[in-house]
Amino acid sequence: MLLEVKNLRKDYKRATQQFSAVNNISFSMAQNDFISIMGKSGSGKTTLLNMIAGLLTPTQGKVTINGTNLFELDDKQVSAFRNQYLGYIPQGSSLLPNLTALENIRLPFSLTKRENQSSLNYALQLLEKAQISYLKDAYPANMSGGEMRRIAILRALICQPQLVIADEPTSDLDEESSAQIMALLADIHQQGTGLLIVTHDNDVAGYSQRTLKMSSGRLID
């Protein structure tokens, strides 16, 4: 099994009260799965993704990827594991404004011991495959929202992860840009990469094989 989420919970305190942003969630996905998670704003979707990506420590439960429990690793080990196995696409604009598209895509390689020339060649291949080679030397300030999102997706792919996690990958995009983003993600999945996305858009969820719904921190039928 590629991913196993078991009894995952994240508690927060608000004034004198405690509440669970994510409340006892369990599910699993195989290597060839494409799963979407839907729910209203505040339902806990992003908190759930951040725990699965190892960016947030749960109050309870575990996340196992390829047999490794993320929360048995220290911070340095989690970062190295995430860099090797996961591609994470956060919500909104996440590119560094002082780097070109090509430099942004290659950024994760700064955390690895892989040869830089290898990352350059692969980044150029990704740009060509996504049909945006013309953006190679462009800075984020000169890109559209859809172009920046595609660069963020390619950055998530540069280390050839087994699982790509995307938080609202089409938010704030027009219909044409959204379709381009989802076509790119669908192609990634068809090549054998597991895909887990959070969305509030039924059309986006329609690309996935399976849809999970969240409400008040829980998965619902």
C-alpha positions in Angstrom: 0.0 0.0 0.0 1.4 3.4 -1.0 -0.4 5.4 1.7 -2.1 4.4 5.0 -3.7 7.0 7.2 -4.8 5.5 10.6 -6.9 7.3 13.3 -5.4 10.7 12.4 -6.5 13.6 14.7 -5.3 17.2 15.2 -6.5 19.2 18.1 -6.3 22.9 18.7 -7.3 25.2 21.5 -9.5 28.2 20.8 -9.7 30.4 23.9 -10.7 27.9 26.7 -12.1 25.3 24.3 -10.4 22.5 22.5 -11.6 21.4 19.0 -10.5 18.8 16.5 -9.6 20.2 13.1 -9.2 16.6 11.9 -11.0 14.0 13.9 -10.1 10.3 13.8 -9.6 9.9 10.0 -8.5 6.6 8.4 -8.1 5.7 4.7 -5.6 4.1 2.4 -4.5 4.4 -1.2 -2.6 2.2 -3.7 0.2 3.3 -6.0 -2.2 3.7 -9.0 -5.0 5.6 -7.1 -6.2 9.1 -7.8 -8.3 10.3 -4.8 -9.9 13.6 -4.3 -11.1 15.0 -0.9 -14.0 17.4 -0.9 -15.5 19.6 1.7 -16.4 23.2 2.6 -13.9 25.7 3.9 -12.9 24.9 7.5 -13.7 21.2 7.2 -10.1 20.2 7.9 -9.0 19.3 4.4 -5.7 21.4 4.4 -4.8 20.3 7.9 -5.3 16.7 6.8 -3.0 17.2 3.8 -0.3 18.9 5.8 -0.2 15.9 8.2 0.0 13.4 5.4 2.9 15.5 3.9 4.7 15.5 7.2 4.4 19.2 7.6 2.3 19.1 10.7 2.5 16.7 13.6 -0.8 15.0 14.6 -2.3 14.8 18.1 -3.0 11.2 17.5 -2.6 8.6 14.7 -0.1 7.8 12.1 0.7 8.3 8.4 2.5 5.4 6.7 4.0 5.8 3.2 5.7 2.8 1.6 5.7 1.1 5.0 7.4 4.1 6.8 5.6 5.9 9.6 6.4 9.6 9.1 6.0 10.4 12.8 8.7 7.9 13.9 11.2 10.1 12.0 12.9 13.2 13.3 12.5 16.6 11.4 15.6 16.1 9.2 14.6 12.5 8.3 11.0 13.6 7.5 12.3 16.3 5.2 14.6 13.9 3.4 11.8 11.3 3.1 9.3 13.9 1.8 11.9 15.1 -0.8 12.4 11.6 -2.1 8.8 10.2 -2.1 6.4 13.1 -2.1 5.6 16.0 -4.3 3.6 18.7 -2.5 1.6 21.4 -4.3 0.4 24.0 -1.8 -2.6 26.2 -2.3 -2.1 29.5 -4.1 1.1 31.0 -5.3 4.2 29.2 -3.9 7.0 30.2 -6.3 9.9 32.2 -5.1 9.7 35.5 -6.9 13.4 36.0 -7.3 13.9 32.7 -9.2 13.1 31.9 -12.8 10.7 29.1 -13.7 13.5 26.7 -14.3 15.2 27.7 -11.0 11.9 27.2 -9.1 11.4 23.8 -10.6 15.0 22.7 -9.7 14.7 24.1 -6.1 14.0 20.7 -4.4 17.3 19.4 -5.7 19.1 21.7 -3.2 18.0 19.3 -0.5 19.3 16.2 -2.3 22.7 14.8 -3.2 21.7 14.2 -6.8 23.8 15.6 -9.7 22.7 19.1 -10.7 23.0 18.4 -14.4 20.5 15.6 -14.0 18.0 18.0 -12.5 18.5 20.5 -15.3 17.9 18.0 -18.0 14.8 16.6 -16.3 13.4 20.1 -15.6 13.8 21.0 -19.3 12.0 17.7 -20.2 9.1 18.5 -17.8 8.8 22.0 -19.2 8.6 20.6 -22.7 6.1 17.9 -21.8 3.9 20.5 -20.1 4.2 22.7 -23.3 5.5 25.7 -21.4 9.2 25.7 -22.4 8.7 29.4 -23.3 8.5 30.1 -19.5 12.0 28.7 -18.8 13.6 32.1 -18.1 10.5 33.9 -16.9 10.0 35.2 -13.4 6.7 34.6 -11.5 5.8 38.3 -11.8 5.5 37.8 -15.5 3.4 34.7 -15.4 -0.4 34.1 -15.3 -2.0 32.3 -12.4 -2.3 29.1 -14.5 1.3 29.3 -15.6 2.5 29.7 -12.0 0.4 26.7 -10.9 1.9 24.6 -13.7 5.4 25.5 -12.6 4.5 24.6 -9.1 3.3 21.2 -10.3 6.6 20.6 -12.2 8.6 21.5 -9.1 6.6 18.8 -7.2 7.7 16.3 -9.9 11.4 17.1 -10.2 12.4 14.4 -7.7 10.1 11.9 -9.4 7.9 11.2 -6.3 5.6 8.2 -5.9 2.8 10.3 -4.4 1.8 13.9 -5.4 -0.4 15.8 -3.0 -2.2 19.0 -4.2 -4.2 21.4 -2.2 -6.9 23.2 -4.3 -4.7 23.0 -7.5 -7.3 25.0 -9.5 -8.4 27.6 -7.0 -8.7 31.1 -8.4 -8.1 29.9 -12.0 -10.4 30.4 -15.0 -12.1 27.5 -16.7 -9.4 27.1 -19.4 -6.5 27.2 -16.9 -8.3 24.8 -14.6 -8.7 22.3 -17.5 -5.0 22.6 -18.4 -4.0 22.0 -14.8 -6.2 18.9 -14.4 -5.1 17.5 -17.8 -1.5 17.8 -16.5 -2.3 16.1 -13.2 -4.3 13.4 -15.0 -1.3 12.7 -17.2 0.9 12.4 -14.2 -1.4 9.8 -12.7 -1.6 7.8 -16.0 2.2 7.5 -15.8 1.9 5.6 -12.5 2.1 8.3 -9.8 -0.4 8.3 -7.0 -2.4 11.5 -6.7 -4.2 12.9 -3.7 -5.9 16.3 -4.2 -8.1 18.5 -2.1 -10.8 20.5 -3.9 -14.2 22.1 -3.5 -14.9 21.8 -7.3 -17.1 18.9 -8.4 -15.6 19.2 -12.0 -12.1 18.8 -10.6 -13.1 15.9 -8.4 -14.6 14.2 -11.5 -11.1 13.5 -12.7 -10.4 11.3 -9.8 -11.2 7.6 -9.3 -12.5 8.0 -5.8 -13.9 10.9 -3.8 -13.8 11.3 0.0 -15.9 13.9 1.6 -15.0 15.8 4.8 -17.2 17.7 7.2 -16.2 19.1 10.6 -12.9 17.2 10.6 -14.4 13.9 9.7 -14.8 11.8 6.6 -18.5 11.2 5.8 -20.4 8.9 3.5 
